[in-house]
Amino acid sequence: MLDRPLAAIAHKPWLGADAPQDFISLADIVSFVRQYLFSILAFMVAGIGCATFYFATSDSIYVARTQILIEPKIPRNFQQQSAEVNLSLDTAQIESQLAVLRSQKIAIMVIDDLGLMDNPTFRDMHGPTIGERIGRAWMSVVQADGLHTSYAALTDFFYRMLPWLGREQTNSPPSEAERERTAVEIFTDGLDVQRVGVSYAIDITFQSLDPALAARIANATAEAFVREQVQTTKVAASQGIAWLERRMREVGDQMNKATRVAQEFRAKHDYSIGQEETSVEGQGQEKPAHQTTLEQLEVTADTYRKMYESLLGAYTNSVDQQPYLIANARVITSATSPKTASRPRKKLILAFGALAGLVAGIGFAVARRGLDRNVRTPHQIRRELGLACIGELPPVSFRRGGFGRLDEVLRNPDSSFSGSLQSVKAIMSLAGTSHPRRRIGVTSVSPGDGKSTVVSNLAALCAMSGTATLVINADHRSALDKELVNSSDLDVIDRDSGSQKDFVKQIQFVEKTSFYYLKNDESNSANLLVPDNMERLLGDVGAYSVVIVELPPFSSGAEGLAVCPLLDGVIVVAQWGVTSLDQLEDLTQTLKNINSSVLGVLMTRVRSVSAHRYRKRATQAPR
């Protein structure tokens, strides 16, 4: 039980490995951003590109503004009441004026005054279609490249390739009523009327593709509103005068008749007059209840006279005031032609495009991270597999496609690559502490995970410390045979191999790495993977303190791992971002099922090494 203390630790699940990991730390966020930074930036650039395409192919819209002031007309009986009543009354008056400004009557007046139905620049501002935008972008590219001579040919070719972009309406021309309705809709879409705070001022703004036309329409709208107010007041006054005229004629006739009856009564000196003679229009009775007197006739005539005089005074005042009718609104600010376009807002659109791209990029990264089952962090290894990540080998620039050379630790002993392998070497020294010799196996999921580079550099580290180290290649597709066997500094210890199965006599010394190497080929690969042969070989190489066996990858079959129980520990090599967690779990579970001691997982080609922050703190001066 004391022979392999590290094996018991390897088989023991890590504390908290199965516990739910709901907390997201800042380090996880930073790692996530580093991992998917390129994708997020790509989406941001795409969003900015779409925003640029949008405002580059959009029409410039200009907004002109004018302002009018409404003169409030509060009834006399409401002027002495509370402010709440006046405020509600003011709001109703202003809203009524706003409704008039937005009415179809004002729109038709402006359209007729300016002749907007025949103006080509007076059109809707819904923006061009996607086909028109693509066509504009294409023409901009053609003109920017200076292809003026072939401009027509390229245009024809473009519309032949995409005929739907240049397709025009072939319907019959619209009628006058349809044109007027379309013009009113365009006018209504471009007009905006708002009250300025709680004042009686009203802002009238109009947006158009032509800045001069926008100013003209805004001013014409204000003038049409004032003119409409005058016309409405004039019509009301004319109707009042006409009513007064009719009423005066009626009252005058009644007054003349009452006066004539009173005069005839006084001339006869007769206090008894027939009913038909004394009856006045609207006062006749079938049978009089009493006799009519002179005083009654005079009072009636005097009453009609006063009514007539009152109507005559009102008529005179109305006629005198009619030439001086004014509107209850006046223009206080006239619209001028705007110098800059109000839309599209380029900075706002660019910011929105960048933000939308950022959100889309983060969403894509989150979805990709959720679907990604490749190994990327030591936290994943501890959580999913219950194993320790014993090392993270960063990529080496300009070396073997981003990975290190077979003697990288000797060429750059102070690099991060060498420092990570030093930690792995320290963990190897803990395996098999009950006897002086340590036998370590190295395997991986697939052939391209960097297993051969790890084996060579680990052996070089052990040999550099003065330990007799032997590397046994049990994988006939390993890169060690191609790189080491054909090397000029390879010395054969005993060239008299005798039999091919005498593996001890095939051990060679590699001078540049200072370790011994037992090469492999297809003829003896199967023999090395036989447990009896491997056990006998490990017994014959007792002179070597460290024996590192390069095992076949798991993708070649589980039978290549049959010799793992003979070793003191097995190191599993996984490539960062490539090796699947599911396959890695199958490999480690297979090793556990055959009672092999798994020292841990070593990640290669790691872009973001989590141990960097610890090394940085370790180099700080003590305080």
C-alpha positions in Angstrom: 0.0 0.0 0.0 3.0 2.3 0.6 4.6 1.5 -2.8 2.6 4.1 -4.7 1.4 6.9 -2.5 0.8 9.1 -5.5 -1.4 6.5 -7.1 -3.8 6.7 -4.2 -3.9 10.5 -4.6 -4.5 10.2 -8.3 -7.4 7.8 -7.9 -9.0 9.9 -5.1 -11.4 12.4 -6.6 -10.6 16.0 -5.9 -12.6 17.8 -3.2 -15.4 19.8 -4.8 -15.0 18.1 -8.2 -18.6 17.2 -8.3 -19.9 20.3 -6.5 -21.8 22.8 -8.6 -19.7 25.7 -9.9 -22.1 28.6 -10.0 -19.7 31.3 -9.1 -18.0 33.1 -12.0 -14.8 34.9 -10.9 -13.0 37.8 -12.6 -10.3 35.4 -13.7 -12.9 33.3 -15.6 -14.2 36.4 -17.3 -10.7 37.5 -18.3 -9.9 34.0 -19.6 -13.1 34.0 -21.6 -12.4 37.3 -23.1 -8.8 36.3 -24.0 -10.0 33.1 -25.6 -12.7 34.6 -27.8 -11.2 38.1 -28.2 -10.7 37.6 -31.9 -14.3 36.5 -32.5 -15.7 39.4 -30.4 -13.6 41.9 -32.3 -14.6 40.4 -35.6 -18.3 40.9 -34.7 -17.6 44.5 -33.6 -15.8 45.2 -36.9 -18.7 43.6 -38.8 -21.2 45.8 -36.8 -19.2 48.9 -37.6 -19.0 47.9 -41.2 -22.8 47.4 -41.4 -23.3 50.8 -39.7 -20.9 52.4 -42.2 -22.7 50.8 -45.1 -26.1 52.0 -43.7 -25.2 55.7 -43.3 -23.1 55.7 -46.5 -26.0 54.6 -48.6 -28.7 56.6 -46.8 -30.1 59.9 -47.9 -29.2 63.0 -45.9 -32.3 64.5 -44.2 -32.4 68.1 -43.2 -34.8 69.5 -40.5 -36.0 73.1 -40.5 -37.7 74.7 -37.5 -40.1 77.6 -37.1 -42.0 78.7 -34.0 -45.4 80.3 -33.4 -47.0 81.8 -30.3 -50.7 81.2 -29.5 -52.6 84.1 -27.8 -54.8 82.5 -25.2 -58.5 83.4 -25.1 -59.9 82.7 -21.7 -63.6 83.5 -21.1 -64.2 86.4 -18.8 -66.0 84.3 -16.2 -63.0 82.0 -15.9 -60.4 84.6 -15.4 -61.2 85.0 -11.7 -61.1 81.3 -11.0 -58.2 79.2 -9.7 -55.0 78.5 -11.5 -55.9 74.8 -11.9 -58.9 75.7 -14.0 -56.8 78.0 -16.2 -54.1 75.4 -16.6 -56.5 72.7 -17.8 -58.2 75.3 -20.1 -54.8 76.3 -21.5 -53.9 72.7 -22.2 -57.1 72.1 -24.1 -56.6 75.2 -26.2 -53.0 74.3 -27.1 -53.9 70.7 -27.9 -56.7 72.0 -30.2 -54.2 74.2 -32.0 -51.8 71.3 -32.4 -54.6 69.2 -33.9 -55.3 72.0 -36.4 -51.6 72.2 -37.4 -51.6 68.4 -38.0 -54.9 68.5 -39.9 -55.3 67.6 -43.6 -56.6 71.2 -44.3 -53.3 72.7 -43.4 -51.5 70.1 -45.4 -53.5 70.7 -48.5 -53.1 74.5 -48.2 -49.3 74.1 -48.0 -49.1 71.6 -50.9 -51.2 73.9 -53.1 -49.3 77.0 -52.1 -45.8 75.5 -52.9 -46.9 73.1 -55.7 -45.3 70.1 -53.9 -47.0 67.5 -56.0 -44.9 68.5 -58.9 -41.6 68.9 -56.9 -39.3 65.9 -57.5 -37.4 66.5 -54.2 -40.7 66.2 -52.2 -40.8 62.4 -51.7 -41.0 60.0 -48.8 -38.1 59.6 -46.4 -38.5 55.9 -45.6 -35.0 55.3 -47.0 -33.8 53.3 -49.9 -34.4 49.5 -50.2 -31.7 47.0 -49.7 -31.3 46.6 -53.4 -30.9 50.4 -53.9 -28.4 50.5 -51.1 -26.3 47.7 -52.7 -26.5 49.6 -56.0 -25.3 52.8 -54.4 -22.4 51.0 -52.7 -21.5 49.4 -56.0 -21.5 52.7 -57.8 -19.5 54.4 -55.1 -16.8 51.7 -55.4 -16.8 52.0 -59.2 -16.4 55.8 -59.0 -13.8 55.7 -56.2 -11.6 53.4 -58.3 -11.6 55.9 -61.1 -13.2 53.6 -63.6 -14.9 56.4 -65.4 -14.3 54.9 -68.9 -15.9 51.6 -68.0 -18.6 53.1 -65.7 -21.5 52.4 -68.1 -20.3 48.9 -68.8 -19.9 48.0 -65.2 -23.3 49.5 -64.4 -24.9 47.4 -67.1 -23.1 44.3 -65.9 -24.1 44.9 -62.3 -27.8 45.3 -63.2 -27.6 42.2 -65.4 -26.3 40.2 -62.6 -28.8 41.6 -60.2 -31.8 42.7 -62.3 -34.1 43.2 -59.4 -32.0 46.1 -58.2 -32.8 48.2 -61.3 -36.4 47.2 -61.7 -38.7 50.2 -62.0 -42.5 50.4 -61.5 -44.4 49.8 -64.7 -47.9 50.5 -63.4 -50.2 53.1 -64.8 -49.7 56.7 -63.6 -51.6 57.5 -60.5 -54.7 59.7 -60.6 -54.9 63.3 -59.2 -56.6 62.1 -56.0 -54.0 59.4 -55.4 -51.2 61.9 -56.0 -52.8 64.3 -53.5 -53.3 61.6 -50.9 -49.6 60.5 -51.4 -48.5 64.1 -51.0 -50.5 64.5 -47.8 -49.0 61.3 -46.4 -45.5 62.5 -47.2 -46.3 65.9 -45.6 -47.7 64.3 -42.5 -44.6 62.0 -42.1 -42.2 64.9 -42.4 -44.1 67.4 -40.1 -43.6 67.4 -36.4 -45.5 69.8 -34.1 -44.6 70.0 -30.4 -45.5 72.4 -27.6 -42.5 74.1 -26.0 -42.7 73.1 -22.3 -45.8 74.6 -20.6 -45.7 77.8 -22.7 -48.0 78.9 -25.5 -45.2 78.5 -28.0 -45.3 75.8 -30.6 -42.4 74.3 -32.5 -43.1 73.4 -36.1 -40.3 71.3 -37.7 -40.2 69.7 -41.1 -37.7 67.2 -42.5 -36.9 66.9 -46.1 -34.1 65.7 -48.5 -33.6 69.4 -49.6 -32.7 71.9 -46.9 -34.2 74.8 -48.8 -37.4 72.9 -49.3 -37.6 72.0 -45.6 -37.3 75.7 -44.6 -40.0 76.7 -47.2 -42.4 74.1 -46.0 -41.9 74.9 -42.3 -42.6 78.6 -43.0 -45.5 77.9 -45.3 -47.0 75.7 -42.6 -46.8 78.5 -40.0 -48.3 81.0 -42.5 -51.1 78.6 -43.5 -52.0 78.2 -39.9 -52.1 81.9 -39.3 -54.1 82.4 -42.5 -56.5 79.6 -41.5 -57.1 81.3 -38.2 -57.9 84.6 -39.9 -60.2 82.9 -42.4 -62.0 81.1 -39.6 -62.5 84.2 -37.6 -63.7 86.1 -40.7 -66.2 83.5 -41.7 -67.5 83.4 -38.1 -67.8 87.2 -38.2 -69.6 87.2 -41.5 -72.0 84.6 -40.3 -72.7 86.8 -37.3 -73.4 89.9 -39.3 -75.7 88.0 -41.6 -77.7 86.8 -38.6 -77.9 90.3 -37.2 -79.2 91.6 -40.5 -81.9 89.0 -40.7 -82.9 89.6 -37.0 -82.9 93.4 -37.5 -85.3 93.0 -40.4 -87.7 90.9 -38.4 -87.6 93.1 -35.3 -88.0 96.3 -37.5 -91.1 94.9 -39.1 -92.6 94.0 -35.7 -91.6 97.5 -34.4 -93.2 99.3 -37.3 -96.4 97.3 -37.0 -96.7 97.9 -33.2 -96.1 101.6 -33.7 -98.8 101.8 -36.5 -101.3 100.1 -34.2 -100.6 102.4 -31.3 -101.0 105.5 -33.6 -104.3 104.2 -35.0 -105.6 103.5 -31.5 -104.8 107.1 -30.4 -106.4 108.6 -33.5 -109.8 106.9 -33.0 -110.0 107.7 -29.2 -111.7 104.4 -29.0 -110.6 102.2 -26.1 -112.3 99.1 -27.6 -110.6 97.9 -30.7 -111.2 94.6 -32.6 -109.0 91.7 -32.0 -108.0 91.4 -35.7 -106.7 95.0 -35.6 -104.8 94.8 -32.3 -103.1 91.5 -32.9 -99.4 91.6 -33.4 -97.4 88.8 -35.1 -96.9 86.0 -32.7 -99.5 87.4 -30.2 -102.8 86.5 -31.7 -105.5 84.8 -29.7 -108.7 83.1 -30.7 -110.7 85.2 -28.1 -109.3 88.1 -26.1 -109.5 87.8 -22.4 -109.8 91.6 -21.8 -109.7 94.9 -23.7 -106.4 96.3 -25.0 -105.4 99.8 -23.8 -103.3 102.5 -25.3 -100.6 102.0 -22.6 -100.1 98.4 -23.6 -99.7 99.3 -27.3 -97.2 102.0 -26.5 -95.2 99.6 -24.2 -95.1 97.0 -26.9 -94.0 99.5 -29.5 -91.3 100.8 -27.2 -90.0 97.3 -26.4 -89.6 96.5 -30.1 -87.8 99.8 -30.6 -85.3 99.0 -27.9 -84.7 95.6 -29.3 -84.1 97.1 -32.7 -81.7 99.7 -31.3 -79.7 97.0 -29.5 -79.4 94.9 -32.6 -78.5 97.9 -34.6 -75.7 98.7 -32.2 -74.3 95.2 -32.3 -74.5 95.2 -36.1 -72.7 98.5 -36.3 -69.9 97.3 -34.0 -69.5 94.0 -36.0 -69.2 95.9 -39.3 -66.7 98.3 -37.8 -64.5 95.5 -36.4 -64.5 93.3 -39.4 -61.6 95.0 -41.3 -59.5 94.6 -38.2 -59.8 90.8 -37.7 -56.5 89.2 -36.6 -55.5 85.7 -35.8 -54.8 84.5 -32.3 -51.4 83.2 -33.4 -48.2 84.9 -34.7 -44.9 83.7 -36.0 -42.0 84.5 -33.6 -39.2 82.5 -35.3 -38.9 81.9 -39.0 -37.2 78.8 -40.4 -33.9 79.1 -42.2 -32.2 76.6 -44.5 -30.2 74.1 -42.3 -26.5 73.8 -43.1 -25.9 70.3 -41.8 -28.0 67.2 -42.1 -29.9 66.0 -39.0 -30.0 62.4 -40.2 -28.3 60.0 -40.4 -26.4 60.5 -37.2 -23.1 59.0 -38.1 -21.5 58.9 -34.6 -24.6 57.5 -33.0 -25.0 54.8 -35.7 -21.4 53.8 -35.4 -21.7 53.5 -31.7 -24.9 51.5 -32.0 -23.2 49.3 -34.6 -20.2 48.7 -32.4 -22.4 47.9 -29.4 -24.6 45.6 -31.5 -21.6 43.8 -32.8 -20.1 43.6 -29.3 -23.4 42.0 -28.0 -23.6 39.7 -30.9 -19.9 38.7 -30.5 -20.4 38.0 -26.8 -23.5 36.0 -27.5 -21.7 34.0 -30.2 -18.8 33.4 -27.8 -21.1 32.3 -25.0 -22.9 29.9 -27.4 -19.6 28.6 -28.7 -18.3 28.2 -25.2 -21.4 26.3 -24.2 -21.1 23.9 -27.1 -17.3 23.7 -26.8 -16.2 20.4 -25.1 -12.5 20.8 -25.7 -10.0 21.2 -22.8 -8.9 24.7 -22.1 -8.4 25.4 -18.4 -7.1 23.4 -15.4 -10.4 24.1 -13.8 -12.2 22.0 -16.4 -9.8 19.1 -15.8 -10.4 19.2 -12.1 -14.1 19.6 -12.4 -14.8 17.1 -15.3 -12.1 14.5 -14.6 -11.2 14.9 -11.0 -7.5 15.0 -12.0 -4.8 17.6 -11.5 -3.4 19.7 -14.3 0.3 19.2 -13.7 1.6 21.6 -16.3 0.7 24.1 -19.0 3.2 24.3 -21.9 2.8 27.6 -23.8 3.5 27.7 -27.5 7.1 28.6 -28.6 7.3 31.2 -31.3 8.8 30.0 -34.7 9.3 26.5 -33.4 7.7 23.5 -34.9 4.4 25.1 -35.8 4.2 26.9 -32.4 5.4 24.1 -30.2 8.9 23.5 -28.8 11.8 21.5 -30.2 12.9 18.2 -28.9 15.7 19.9 -26.9 13.9 23.1 -26.1 14.7 22.9 -22.4 18.4 22.8 -23.2 18.3 25.7 -25.6 16.1 28.0 -23.5 16.3 26.8 -19.9 14.7 30.0 -18.5 11.6 30.1 -20.7 8.1 29.4 -19.6 8.1 26.2 -21.5 11.1 24.9 -19.5 9.6 26.2 -16.2 6.4 24.2 -16.8 8.4 21.0 -17.5 10.4 21.6 -14.4 7.2 21.3 -12.4 6.3 18.1 -14.2 9.7 16.7 -13.5 9.2 17.5 -9.8 5.9 15.6 -9.8 7.6 12.6 -11.6 10.1 12.4 -8.7 7.2 11.7 -6.3 6.2 8.6 -8.2 7.6 5.4 -7.0 9.5 6.8 -4.0 9.8 3.3 -2.4 12.5 2.3 -4.9 15.2 4.4 -6.5 14.1 3.8 -10.1 11.1 5.6 -11.6 9.2 4.3 -14.6 6.9 6.9 -16.2 4.6 6.5 -19.2 3.4 9.3 -21.4 0.3 9.0 -23.6 -2.2 11.2 -25.3 -5.6 11.1 -27.0 -4.4 11.7 -30.6 -1.0 11.7 -32.3 -0.8 15.5 -32.8 -1.0 16.5 -29.1 2.8 17.0 -28.7 3.5 13.8 -26.8 6.9 13.2 -28.4 8.1 16.7 -27.6 7.1 16.3 -24.0 8.9 12.9 -23.7 12.2 14.2 -25.2 12.3 17.4 -23.1 11.4 15.6 -19.9 14.2 13.1 -20.5 16.6 15.9 -21.3 15.7 17.6 -18.0 16.4 14.4 -16.1 19.6 13.7 -17.9 20.8 17.3 -17.4 20.6 16.8 -13.6 23.0 13.9 -13.9 20.3 11.1 -13.7 20.7 8.2 -16.1 17.6 8.4 -18.2 16.2 6.0 -20.8 13.5 6.7 -23.3 11.6 3.7 -24.6 9.6 4.4 -27.7 6.6 2.2 -27.8 4.8 4.2 -30.5 6.0 3.4 -34.1 4.5 6.7 -35.3 6.4 8.8 -32.9 8.4 11.8 -34.1 11.4 10.7 -32.0 12.5 8.2 -34.6 12.5 10.8 -37.4 14.3 13.4 -35.4 16.8 11.4 -33.2 17.6 8.2 -35.1 18.7 10.1 -38.2 20.7 12.6 -36.2 24.5 12.7 -36.7 25.2 12.9 -33.0 23.6 9.5 -32.3 26.0 6.9 -30.8 25.1 3.2 -30.8 26.2 1.5 -27.5 26.2 -2.0 -28.9 25.6 -2.4 -32.6 25.8 -6.2 -32.4 22.1 -6.5 -31.8 22.0 -10.3 -32.4 18.3 -10.7 -32.5 15.7 -8.0 -33.2 13.9 -9.0 -30.0 17.0 -8.2 -27.9 15.8 -4.7 -27.1 18.6 -3.9 -24.6 21.2 -4.1 -27.3 19.3 -1.6 -29.4 19.6 1.2 -26.9 21.4 4.2 -28.3 22.8 7.3 -26.7 21.7 10.8 -27.9 24.6 13.2 -27.3 22.7 16.5 -27.7 20.1 15.5 -25.1 22.3 13.2 -23.0 19.7 10.5 -22.6 19.5 6.9 -23.8 17.0 6.0 -26.4 15.4 2.7 -27.5 14.0 3.3 -31.0 11.0 1.5 -32.3 9.6 0.4 -35.7 6.7 -1.6 -37.0 8.5 -4.9 -36.5 9.0 -4.7 -32.8 6.2 -2.3 -31.9 3.8 -5.1 -31.1 6.5 -6.8 -29.0 7.1 -3.8 -26.8 3.4 -3.5 -26.1 3.1 -7.0 -24.7 3.0 -6.8 -20.9 5.4 -9.7 -20.4 8.0 -8.3 -22.8 7.7 -4.8 -21.3 8.0 -6.3 -17.8 11.2 -8.2 -18.8 12.6 -5.1 -20.5 12.0 -2.9 -17.5 13.8 -5.5 -15.4 16.8 -5.5 -17.8 17.2 -1.8 -17.7 17.7 -1.5 -14.0 20.8 0.6 -14.5 18.7 3.6 -15.5 17.2 5.7 -12.7 14.5 7.2 -14.9 12.7 5.3 -17.6 10.2 7.2 -19.7 8.0 5.2 -22.0 6.3 6.9 -24.9 3.0 5.0 -25.2 0.7 5.0 -28.3 -2.1 7.5 -28.4 -5.6 6.4 -27.3 -6.9 6.9 -30.8 -4.8 3.9 -31.9 -6.7 1.6 -29.5 -6.9 0.8 -25.8 -4.6 -2.3 -26.3 -1.6 0.0 -26.4 -2.2 0.9 -22.8 -2.0 -2.7 -21.5 1.6 -2.1 -20.1 0.5 1.0 -18.0 0.0 -1.0 -14.8 3.7 -1.9 -14.9 4.7 1.7 -14.6 4.9 4.0 -11.6 2.7 6.6 -13.2 1.2 7.8 -16.5 1.2 11.4 -17.7 -1.7 12.2 -20.1 -0.9 14.9 -22.7 -3.8 17.0 -24.0 -3.6 19.8 -26.6 -5.2 23.0 -25.5 -8.4 23.8 -27.4 -8.2 20.6 -29.5 -8.5 17.6 -27.3 -12.0 16.8 -26.4 -13.0 16.5 -22.8 -15.1 13.4 -23.6 -12.2 11.6 -25.2 -9.9 12.7 -22.4 -12.4 11.3 -19.9 -12.5 8.0 -21.8 -8.7 7.8 -21.7 -8.4 8.5 -18.0 -11.2 6.2 -17.1 -9.6 3.4 -19.1 -6.3 3.9 -17.3 -8.1 3.8 -13.9 -10.0 0.6 -15.0 -6.7 -1.2 -15.6 -5.3 0.0 -12.2 -2.9 2.5 -13.6 -1.7 5.4 -11.7 -2.5 8.7 -13.5 -0.1 11.5 -12.4 -2.2 14.2 -14.1 -2.9 15.9 -17.3 -0.3 18.0 -19.1 -1.7 20.6 -21.5 0.3 21.7 -24.6 0.1 24.7 -26.8 -1.7 26.7 -24.1 -2.4 30.2 -25.3 -3.3 31.6 -21.8 -1.3 30.0 -19.1 -3.0 30.3 -15.7 0.3 29.8 -13.8 1.8 33.0 -15.1 0.3 35.1 -12.4 1.8 32.9 -9.7 5.2 33.0 -11.2 5.0 36.8 -11.5 4.2 37.0 -7.8 7.0 34.6 -7.0 9.5 36.9 -8.7 8.5 39.9 -6.6 10.8 41.1 -3.9 9.7 40.2 -0.3 8.4 43.0 1.8 
